[in-house]
Amino acid sequence: MWQSRRSELTLVGLFVWYILSVGVFIILLLPFIMPQHQLAQFIPECSWQSQFHKPCAFCGMSTAFYAISRGDFAEAHRLNPLSLYIYFTFLLNTLCAVIALKRNTRFVKNNIVAVLRSDNILS
């Protein structure tokens, strides 16, 4: 029973990570497929900056991501020093998610079938 529960928790954890990784991948992809002025329409004004008149830790991040996608790392660092770290962490996460998905495909498939059978969905 414990092993079954552990497999279910691992499966749920993988699904959550994969879903978040898709969102992270979309964030990385946006500067290549959407012009910056178009994306700016969807990004709300920073409430921290409007309330305290100081930029928050994420101010300038989307502009910095556009600079990184053009290869302008100095400009990205000037816009937001954290942008380089976050961008490459997102990139590394996406790479790890793709590798994990490739390695765990059989595990995920077998455990989905096992969970569905244990819940009498496939019976």
C-alpha positions in Angstrom: 0.0 0.0 0.0 2.8 2.5 0.9 4.6 1.8 -2.4 1.4 2.4 -4.3 0.8 5.7 -2.5 4.4 6.7 -3.0 4.0 6.0 -6.8 0.8 8.1 -6.9 2.5 11.0 -5.1 5.5 10.8 -7.4 3.2 10.8 -10.4 1.3 13.8 -9.1 4.5 15.6 -8.4 5.7 14.9 -12.0 2.5 16.1 -13.5 2.6 19.4 -11.5 6.2 19.9 -12.5 5.5 19.2 -16.2 2.6 21.6 -16.2 4.6 24.4 -14.5 7.5 23.6 -17.0 5.1 24.2 -19.9 4.3 27.6 -18.5 8.0 28.3 -18.0 8.7 27.2 -21.6 5.9 29.6 -22.9 7.6 32.4 -21.0 10.9 31.6 -22.7 9.2 31.4 -26.1 7.2 34.6 -25.9 10.0 37.0 -26.9 10.6 35.0 -30.0 6.9 34.9 -31.2 5.3 38.0 -29.9 6.5 41.6 -30.3 7.3 43.4 -27.1 4.7 46.2 -27.6 2.0 43.5 -28.0 3.0 41.7 -24.8 3.1 45.0 -22.8 -0.7 45.2 -23.2 -1.1 42.1 -21.1 1.3 42.9 -18.3 -0.3 45.0 -15.6 1.3 48.0 -14.0 3.5 47.1 -11.1 1.5 47.7 -7.9 4.6 47.8 -5.8 6.1 50.6 -7.9 2.8 52.6 -8.1 2.4 52.3 -4.3 5.9 52.8 -3.0 7.5 54.6 -6.0 10.4 52.1 -6.1 10.8 49.2 -8.5 10.2 45.7 -7.2 12.5 42.8 -7.8 10.7 41.9 -11.0 10.4 45.3 -12.6 12.0 45.3 -16.0 12.0 41.5 -16.2 10.0 41.1 -19.4 12.0 43.8 -21.2 15.2 42.0 -19.9 13.9 38.7 -21.3 13.5 40.3 -24.7 17.1 41.6 -24.4 18.3 38.1 -23.6 16.4 36.7 -26.6 18.3 39.2 -28.8 21.6 38.2 -27.1 22.0 41.5 -25.4 23.1 40.3 -22.0 24.5 43.6 -20.8 21.2 45.4 -21.5 19.3 42.6 -19.7 21.6 42.9 -16.7 21.1 46.7 -16.7 17.3 46.3 -16.8 17.2 43.8 -14.1 20.2 42.0 -12.6 18.1 38.9 -11.7 16.9 38.4 -15.2 19.9 36.4 -16.4 19.7 34.1 -13.4 16.0 33.6 -13.8 16.1 33.1 -17.6 18.9 30.5 -17.4 17.1 28.8 -14.5 14.0 28.6 -16.6 16.0 27.3 -19.5 17.7 24.6 -17.3 14.3 23.7 -15.9 12.8 23.2 -19.4 15.8 21.1 -20.4 15.5 18.9 -17.3 11.7 18.5 -17.8 12.2 17.4 -21.4 14.8 14.8 -20.3 12.7 13.7 -17.3 9.6 13.3 -19.5 11.6 11.2 -22.0 13.0 9.0 -19.2 9.7 8.7 -17.2 7.3 8.2 -20.0 6.9 4.5 -19.3 6.6 5.1 -15.5 3.9 7.8 -16.0 2.0 5.6 -18.4 2.1 2.5 -16.2 1.2 4.4 -13.1 -1.8 6.1 -14.7 -3.1 2.8 -15.8 -2.5 1.3 -12.3 -4.3 4.3 -10.6 -7.2 4.1 -13.0 -7.5 0.3 -12.4 -7.3 0.7 -8.6 -10.2 3.2 -8.8 -12.2 0.8 -10.9 -12.3 3.2 -13.8 -10.9 0.8 -16.3 -12.6 -2.3 -14.9 
